[in-house]
Amino acid sequence: MSTEAVTHPTYGNWRRPRRPGLGPLGLVGTFGLFGGLVVTLLASLISLEAALTVCVPMALTLAPLAVRTQDGRNVYQLITLRIGWWRRKAKGAHLYVSGPLSARPGGRYRPPGLLNKVTATEGRDAYDRPFGVLHHPARNLYTIVLGCDPDGGSLIDPDQVDIWVALWGEWLARLSHEPGLKGAAVIVETAPDTGTRLAHEVLPRIHKDAPPAARAVMEEVVQRYPHASSEMHTYITLTYGVMPGQRRKKEDVIADLAVRIPGLLSGLVAAGGGSAYPLSAERIAEVIRVAYDPAVSADVLNARATHGGTGLEWDDCGPAAAVETVNAYQHDSGVSRTWLMTLAPRGTVRSSVLRGMLEAAPATRRKRVALVYRPIDPATSARMVEADRRSAQFMATSGKGMVQARAASEMKAAEQAAAEEAAGAGLVEFSLMLTVTVDSAAELADATVAVRNLTAAARVLMRPADRMQAAAFSCTLPAGILPWEQTLIPHELQEAL
């Protein structure tokens, strides 16, 4: 009798694009450095005092660019973050009140912050299914939300898992060829099971003449089973933009999105997404409503099971009140804290690397993990991989000892990425955000410890989104908020810093 060793596929080869410029200065700092040196040399022809007058301010200006934190931010970025928080707090923008007793016109409960100006519309796809479209007027962006019930990974052959991962990579590669697509996100939301769905499925089916013992057993199952189970929901948001200078009516954009939905859903199903479907405007509003007020989750499920829907509109899915602090975000019946990824797992990983992070966490009301993707068009992808390849080759041939060994490993990864891109693979930038919601601020300390353990097991480095908790909370909702589209400084200039 012989046994064969089962080999589990490993994945990886993601790498952070090398920042252009000299060392930690970045491209802008490098230009400033060389420009300042030229001016200093010219000033030295006049006098030594003139050269020092130019050199000292230049050094003081460039020094904050060279000092960076563990997550890559320089001193100017940290100062800008704190100034922005002080300005919002001075204007009272960290407080939000809605409803009939607020000073806002209409007396409705619109979502706060980045979602306040968003409007919801509904369309019909090729199979006559309703789907919601969220319009972001500030950037003229349109978001559709897809829901799916992914197949579990238990008792699945490694070969099947490898096929699913390959098809998921192919689906992401297709996003680079989607016309007008600005970004995508996969949100996995977990929460303790309320037992509402189980009760609506079991209790009405108990026969009135059933034996008392059988009736008692079924009622006890309905009562106790939810305490040991959890509910999980997966959403995929796709955000499209209108080309600059192109004027299109909202009806034309919705008709264009209706044609694309069936193809996107078929790709999700092939990649192990299970049953995939578009979310209607009502369902999107329900998800946002429960995120801001977790206490109404059972009521929403009960209304949906009893009446087939809640009739909730986008203008009424926000909180009645919300308060943002430095390290937390309090909203209706919950207090949330969000973390941002600073470094992806190094080396190779298995397909189950994020399983613990995606599962329901104890002592939390709700938890959302958002994987945000920024597709890169094929022309830009070719330039990026070639630039990384040249940089890796230069670093591998210019160092000694252990530095040269690490650089040689990076060169192999850059060579493989360039070869795969030349063979037709897509290139996407990705990040990860995690939001935990608890009942009170006193429970945040325990939630922080739980998140630290989850991220350590997943080999992911994360930091709290301090002084921007409200915006980070909105980014983890299935509403299509893309972080790089909400900044005053363009994404390209931020990369140069």
N, C-alpha and C positions, 0 to 999 in steps of 0.2 A: 504494500500500500504506500503510495507516494502522495505527498502534498506539495502543492505549488504555492509559493508566496504571492499574496495579493499585493500588487503595487498600487498605491493611491497617487493619482496625479497631483502635481504641485503647480502653483501659478506664481506670477510675480512679474518682474522686469519693468515695473513702473518706476519712473525716476523723475525727479523734479528738474525742470529745465534750468540749465545753468544761466545764472544772471549775467547779462553782458556788462562789461566794465572791468575795472581794476580792483580785484579783491572785493571787500564788502562795500565799496563806494557806489557801485551801480553805474549805469551808463551816464546819468546826469552828473553824478559826483566825479566821474572820470573826466568828462568834458570840462567841468568846473576846475578840476585840479590842473589839467594841462593849460587851460586858458589862464588860470591864475599864475602859473609858472611863467608863461610868456609875458604877462603884464608885469610880473615882478622883475624879470630880466630887463625889460625895457625901462622900468623905474630905477633899476640899479645903475643904469647909465647916467642918470641925473645925479642921484646921491644915495648914500646908504639909508638915510632917514626916509626917503621916498620908498625905497624897496621894503623897509620894515613896515611902513604905513600900509602897503598893499598886502604884504605877506601875512601879517598877524590877523587881520580880519578874515582873510581867506582861510587860514587854518582854523579859526574859531567857527567859521561857517561850515566847513567840510567835516569837522570832527564829529558832529552828531550823526552824519551819514555813515561813518565808519564803525560806530558803536551799535551793535545789534543784539537783540535778545535771542533767546533760544529758538523762538518761532520765526526769526528773520526780520522782525520789525526794527526800524531804526528809531533814534531819539525823536526826530521830527514827527514820525507817525504816532508815537506815544503822546507827545505833547498835543498834537491835533485831536487825538481821541479825547483827552481830558478837557480841552477847550470846548469841544463840541458838547460834551456832557454838561459842563458848567453853563453854557448858553441855553441848552434845553431846560435845565433846572431853573435858571433865572427867569425864563419866559413861562414856566409852568407847563412845558410840553411833556414832562414826565407824568403828568396826571391826565386822566381821561374820564369823562362822565358823559353818558348818553341817556336817551329815554325821554319821557315826557317832562321830567323835572330838570332837564339840562337846558342850557341856553342855545342848543343846536336846533336849527329849524326842522320842522317835521316831527320831532319827538320820537324818532325811531332809534334802533340800536345798531347803528352802522359799525363795522369793525374799525378799530383805531389804527393809527400809525400809517404804515405803508399800504394798508388795505382800505384806507378811508375813502379814496377816490375811485376805487375799483367798482365797476358795474358788471352785472351778470345778465347774460342773454342765453337763450336756448335755441338749438337747431335740431335737425333730424338727419341721421346718417343714411347710407345707402340701404340699410335694413330697417329703416323707419324707427330707429331707436333714438330717444331724446338724449342729447348731450349738452352739457352746460359750457358756455364760453365766457371767460372772465376777461374783461377789457381793462387794461391799465392805460388810462389816457395820458399820463405824464410821459411815458415812453412809447405810446401807441403800440402796445404789445397785446397779444391775444393768447390765452391759456386754455387748454383743454385738459381734463382730468380723466384718466383711465383707472379702473379698478380691476384687480385680479385676485385669485385665490391660488397662490403658488402650491405646487406639489411639495410634500414634505421630503426631507432628505433621509428619513429612517428607512432601513431595509432596501435601499436603492443601490444597485451595482455601481461601482466606481466608473465603469465605462459609460453608463447612462448619465452620471453626474458630469463627466467630461464632455459629453455631447451637449448637455444643457449649457455648460459654461461657454463652449464654442459658439453655440447659437445665440447666446446672450451677447457675446462679443461681436457677432455679426450684426445683431440688431443695433448695437451701439454704433458700429461702423456705418450703418445706413443713415444714422442721424446726421452725419457730415454731409450727406447728399440731399437732405430735406431742404427744399427751398424756403428761405426765410427763418429757419429754426435758430433761435438764440440760445436755448438751453433746455435741459431736462432734469428731472429729479425723480428719485424713487424714495418714497416715504413709507416706512413700516411702522405702524402704530400698534402698540400692545396695551392691554388694560385687563384688570381682573374681570372675570365673567360675572355679569349681573344676574344671570339666570333667567332673564326675561324671555329669550328665544326658546330655551328649553321648556319653560312653563307653558308657553303658547303651543308648543308642539305636543307635549305629553298630556297635560291636564284635560284638554277638550276631548281626547281620545279614550279617556277612562269611561268604561261603560257604567251606566247607572246601577246595573245589577251585579257589578263585580263584587267578589268576596271582600269583606273588610280588611283581611290581611293583605291581599294583593293591592287594594287601594292604598293602604298605609305604606306599603313598600314603595309604590310609585311616587307618592307624595314626599316620602323621605328622600328619595333619589333627587327629585326636583329641588328640594330644599338644601341638600348638602353637597350635591355635585359641583355647583358653581364655586364653592370655596376652594376647590383644588384645581380649578381650570382657569384659563384666560382666553380672551378673544384677541385675534390678530387681524389687522386690515392692512392691505398693501395698495398704495396709490402711485400712479406714474403721471407726472405733470409734464406737458410739452408746451413751451412758450414760443410763439412765433412773432416776428416783427414785420412791419411793412417796409419795403425798400425806400431809402431816402428819395424824396421827390416824387414818389408814387402815391397818388390819391386813390384810395379804394374805399368803397362803402362797406359798412359793417356786414351787410347782407352778403356781399361778394366774398368777404373773408370767411364767413361761416359756411357758405356753400363750398368753398375750397377745402376747408377743414373736414367737411362731411365726407368728401371723396377719399381723404387720406386715412380716416379712422379704421376702416376694415383691414387695410394692409398692415397698419401698426398693430392691431389686435392679433392678427394671425402670426406675426413675428413673436409676440409675447407668449402665445400659446405654445409655439414650437420650442421656445426657450425654457419650458417648464413652468410657465405662469398659470397653468390651470385654466379655469374659465375666466376670460377677460371680457370686459364690458365698459362702455363709457358711462360716466357719472352725469346724471341730470343736474340742472341748476339747483333743484331742491335738495338732492343728496349732498352736493358740495356745501350748501348752506348748513345742512345738518352736521356735517363733519366739523366745520368751523365753529358752529355753536357749541358742540360738545367739547371741543378743545379749550374754549374760553370758560366754559362752565361744566366741568366734569360731573357735577351732581345731577344733571338732567339726562345723563346717558340712558338710564333705565326708562325714563319717560319717553325719550325719542324712540327707543326700540319698541316700547309698548304701543305707541301711536302708529308706528309703521306696521307692526304685526296686526293691530286691530283694524285700522282704517286704510292701510295700504300706503300711507304717507303722512307727513306732518303739515304740509302746506307752508312750510317755512320759506321765507324769501331772504335774499342776500342782505337787504337793508335791515333785517332784524336778527342777524346771526352774531352780532358783536356782543361784548360784555356791557353790563350796566355801568361798571366802574373798573378802572385799571390804574395801578401805580407801579412805576418803574423805579427801581433802586439801583445801586451800583452793581450788585451781584444777584439780583432776583427780579422777578416780574410777577406781581400779584394781580389776579383777575378773577372777579366773581368768587367762585367756590374753590379756587386753586391758586397755588404759588408755584412758579416754574423757574427753572434755571437751565441755561443752554450752554453747551460746550462746543468748541470748534476744533477740528483736527489740525494739528501743526506738522505731523509727520506720519506718513503711511507706514505700514509694517515693512521692515527691511528684509531683504532676501526673499526666499520663496515661502509661500503659504499654501495651506490646503483649502479646499472649498468651504470648509466649516469654520474658517477663521473668525467670522462675525456671528456665528450662531448664538453664542452666549450674550452678545450685545443686543441681538434682535429679539431674544426671548423676554417675556415679562419679568420685570425686576420686582423683588419683594418690597413691601412698604412704600410703594408708589401708586398714585392714582392712575396716571397714564404716562407712557413713554413713547417718544417718536425718534426714530433714526432716519435721517435724510441723507441720501447720497446724491450730490449735485454734480451734474455733468455739463461741461461746456464743449460742444463739438467744434472741431477745427476743420476748416475747409481743406481739400486735398492739396492745393497750391501752398498754403501756409504750412501744412504738415510736412511737406517735402523740405521746405526751407528750415524748419525747426529741427528735424532729425539730422539733417546734414550739418547744421551748425553745432548741435550737440556732439555729433561724430567727430568733427574737427577739433572741438574743445577737449573731448576725451582723449584723442590721440596726442594732442599737445601736452596734456597733463601726464599721460603715461610715459612720455619720453623726456620729461623735464625734471622728474623727481628721483629720489633715491630711497632705498630701503622699503619700509612699510608703506610709505606714501606711494611709491611706485606700484606696489602690489595692489593697494586699494584702487589706484587709478587704472591699473590694467583690468580689474574687474569691471569698473565703470565703462571702460572702452569696449569690453565684450557686450555689455548690455546695450550700449549705443549702437554698436554694429548690428546686433540682432534687431533692434527697433528700426534701424534704417532699412534692413533687408525686408522686414515684414511690411513696412510702409510701401516699399517699392513693389511688393507683391500684391498690393491692393488693400491692406489692412487700414483701418481708420485710426485716427489719433484724437483723443479727448482729454481734456483736463478735468479732474474730479476732486471733490472734497467731501467731507463728512461732517455732519452736525447732529448733535444729540440733545434732546429736550426731555427733562424729567419734570412731572407735575405731581405735587403732593398737596395734602390738605391744609397745612399751615407752615409758617416760616420756621417753626421749631423742628420740623422734620427734614429740613434741607440738609442738615449736617449728616444725617444717616444716609440720605440719598446721594450726597457727594461721595461718601465712602463706598457705596455700592457701585457708583459710576467709575470710581478709580479702580476698583477690582475688575470690572468688566473690560475697561480699556486696557488694563495690564494683560489680561488673558488674551485679548485680541491683538496685542503688540501694536497698539495705536496710541500715539501721543496726542493728548488733547488739553486745551486750556479753557477756562470759563470765559464767556463772552461778556466780560465786565464792561460796564458803562454803555452797553448796546444790547441789553437783554431783550428789550421790546422788539427791536428789528430782527434779532436772531430768532426770537420766538416765531415771528411771522415767516421767516425763511424756512422753517421746518413744517409749516402748514401746507397742505396740498392746494395752494393758491397761485403758484407760478411766480413767486418772488425770487428773482435772480440777484444775488448780492452784487455782482459786477455791473449790473444795470442801474443800481441805485446810488452810485457814488458820483460826487461832483467832478473828481479827477478821472479822466479816461483810463480804461484798463491798461492800455499800452504805456501810458506815462507812469502808472503805478509800478508796472514791471520794470521800467527804466530806473525807478528809485531804489 
